[in-house]
Protein backbone atom coordinates (compact mmCIF):
# COMPACT_ATOMS: atom_id res chain seq x y z
CA UNK A 1 0.00 0.00 0.00
CA UNK A 2 1.28 3.47 -0.85
CA UNK A 3 0.78 6.20 1.74
CA UNK A 4 1.17 9.96 1.57
CA UNK A 5 4.81 10.76 2.42
CA UNK A 6 5.44 11.61 6.07
CA UNK A 7 1.90 10.70 7.12
CA UNK A 8 1.37 8.61 10.26
CA UNK A 9 0.66 5.57 8.07
CA UNK A 10 3.81 6.15 6.04
CA UNK A 11 5.93 6.31 9.21
CA UNK A 12 4.36 3.13 10.64
CA UNK A 13 5.07 1.24 7.43
CA UNK A 14 8.62 2.59 7.33
CA UNK A 15 9.26 1.52 10.95
CA UNK A 16 7.88 -1.96 10.26
CA UNK A 17 9.99 -2.28 7.11
CA UNK A 18 13.12 -1.20 8.98
CA UNK A 19 12.46 -3.73 11.74
CA UNK A 20 11.90 -6.56 9.27
CA UNK A 21 14.95 -5.50 7.27
CA UNK A 22 17.04 -5.72 10.45
CA UNK A 23 15.85 -9.28 11.04
CA UNK A 24 16.55 -10.31 7.45
CA UNK A 25 19.89 -8.46 7.28
CA UNK A 26 20.98 -10.36 10.41
CA UNK A 27 19.81 -13.65 8.86
CA UNK A 28 17.47 -14.32 11.78
CA UNK A 29 15.52 -17.56 11.49
CA UNK A 30 11.88 -17.14 10.44
CA UNK A 31 10.73 -19.01 13.54
CA UNK A 32 12.55 -16.47 15.74
CA UNK A 33 10.85 -13.61 13.90
CA UNK A 34 7.48 -15.31 14.39
CA UNK A 35 8.14 -15.84 18.11
CA UNK A 36 9.25 -12.22 18.57
CA UNK A 37 6.11 -10.92 16.86
CA UNK A 38 3.97 -13.24 18.98
CA UNK A 39 5.73 -12.09 22.19
CA UNK A 40 5.14 -8.43 21.31
CA UNK A 41 1.47 -9.07 20.57
CA UNK A 42 1.07 -11.09 23.77
CA UNK A 43 2.65 -8.33 25.85
CA UNK A 44 0.33 -5.79 24.27
CA UNK A 45 -2.70 -7.98 24.95
CA UNK A 46 -1.66 -8.52 28.57
CA UNK A 47 -1.26 -4.79 29.11
CA UNK A 48 -4.67 -4.11 27.55
CA UNK A 49 -6.23 -6.77 29.78
CA UNK A 50 -4.66 -5.21 32.89
CA UNK A 51 -6.00 -1.79 31.92
CA UNK A 52 -9.45 -3.27 31.31
CA UNK A 53 -9.40 -4.90 34.75
CA UNK A 54 -8.38 -1.61 36.39
CA UNK A 55 -11.16 0.26 34.59
CA UNK A 56 -13.69 -2.36 35.70
CA UNK A 57 -12.47 -2.16 39.30
CA UNK A 58 -12.88 1.60 39.26
CA UNK A 59 -16.31 1.31 37.66
CA UNK A 60 -17.40 -1.23 40.27
CA UNK A 61 -16.14 0.95 43.13
CA UNK A 62 -18.07 3.93 41.74
CA UNK A 63 -21.28 1.90 41.74
CA UNK A 64 -20.98 1.21 45.47
BELHU-V700033 format. One record per run of one state. SS is the DSSP state (a for helix, b for strand, c for the rest). FROM is the first residue (numbers start at 1). LEN is the number of residues. If there is no record, write none. Layout:
BEGIN
SS	FROM	LEN
SS	FROM	LEN
END
This chain:
BEGIN
c	1	7
a	8	18
c	26	4
a	30	34
c	64	1
END
